[in-house]
Every structure is written in C-alpha cells, then in structure tokens.
Amino acid sequence: MSVHDTPPPASAKGTPQRASNWNVPNIITVVRILLAPLFVWMLLADAGDDGWLRWAAAVLFVIAIATDGVDGAIARRNNLVTELGKLLDPIADKVLTGGALVALSILGELPWWVTIVILVREIGITVYRFVVIRQGVIAASRGGKIKTIVQSVAISLALFPLWTLFGDWVYWVNGIVMTAAVILTVVTGVDYLWQAWKGRRAKRAVS
C-alpha cells in the first residue's frame, strides 16, 4: 500500500481521529502476505515443467502484487492511512518478491547472485525501518515505488513461461528487464540510506 502521509480526518469537535489498524486496506495487505507461501508452493510444485501450476502461480503473483495499488487507493480515498499500514505494505511486497526470486533461483532459472543482491537490499532496508521505528515510520520514496514496479514486472515476466509460446527470444527480454530491476534496487537502496542519514543529521543539528 504505497501511500503518502495523509492527515487523519477531524471529528465534529475538530479533534483528529486515527484510523483503526484493522481496516480494509491493512487486511488486504495481510492477505497479500498470506498468499506468498501458496504462490511459492505452486511454483516449486511445478518443478520447471511449465505446466498449469506454473501458469496459476504466475497469475496468483500478479493478482497479489496488484493489490498493492488497490489497498493504497482505498486508504487514501477513505482516510485510512495508518503507521501499521505503511510498515506492513513494503514487508508484504518483499515477502512476495523475495519468495518469487528464491523459488526461481531454486529452479535454476535465475542466478543466485541476483536474488542475493536484491534480498540483501530489501531485508537491510526493512531491518533499518524497524531500528528507527521509534522516530516514525519511513514511507516508501517515489524511487522505491518505481523500483517495486520494475521488480514486479521483471518477476512476472520470469514467472510466465512465455517462451513456450513465443520462443527463446523471450529470455533476452526477461534478462534486460531483470537487469533494470537489479540496478534500480541497488541505486534506490543507496539513495534511501543517504536520505535517511541526511535526515538524522539535520535533526541533530536542530536539537
């Protein structure tokens, strides 16, 4: 649920009301997390045969990752943005994409170094979010959102066995898009840490 900070609605007395953590957008986010194990099982159960389980797993991944935009739109439209939602949303994305990358590497369809580079960045940033959570949840940046989109497209292309329909040239397309995803992952990770360091430095200067 990639959302910007939105002020909570005011009550009749003018007092801001906090949205409940148990709202529809957050529930959708949790469902997205729970779908990840099922998707990974289906992908591994196909064992590289490119059968109906592979296609079903790819479709499930696309549906699950697409809910990222759905819960975000609902939260913004209904003033349901919460700190929990901003924290869970990137975790849900990482569980889905991370599971897909690991499964593809297990199947021998994606180099392990690609999976490791992406996971180190994603897990590292997530851990950092938890470390500084007392100072406030750090929402996803625009670059981070673009990175997530490119990752999702790259993984979706790798999941759908389109080569069985269009030929081996599909592998070249998949490789180009995945390379773009890796580059964006590294660049946005470095930028995230840089911006966070500058923010903390500015706070110390003010205090």
Secondary structure, 3 states (H helix, E strand, C coil): CCCCCCCCCECCCCCECCCCCCCHHHHHHHHHHHHHHHHHHHHHHHCCCCCHHHHHHHHHHHHHHHHHHHHHHHHHHCCCCCHHHHHHHHHHHHHHHHHHHHHHHHCCCCCHHHHHHHHHHHHHHHHHHHHCHHHCCCCCCHHHHHHHHHHHHHHHHHHCCCHHHHCCHHHHHHHHHHHHHHHHHHHHHHHHHHHHHHHHHHHHHHC
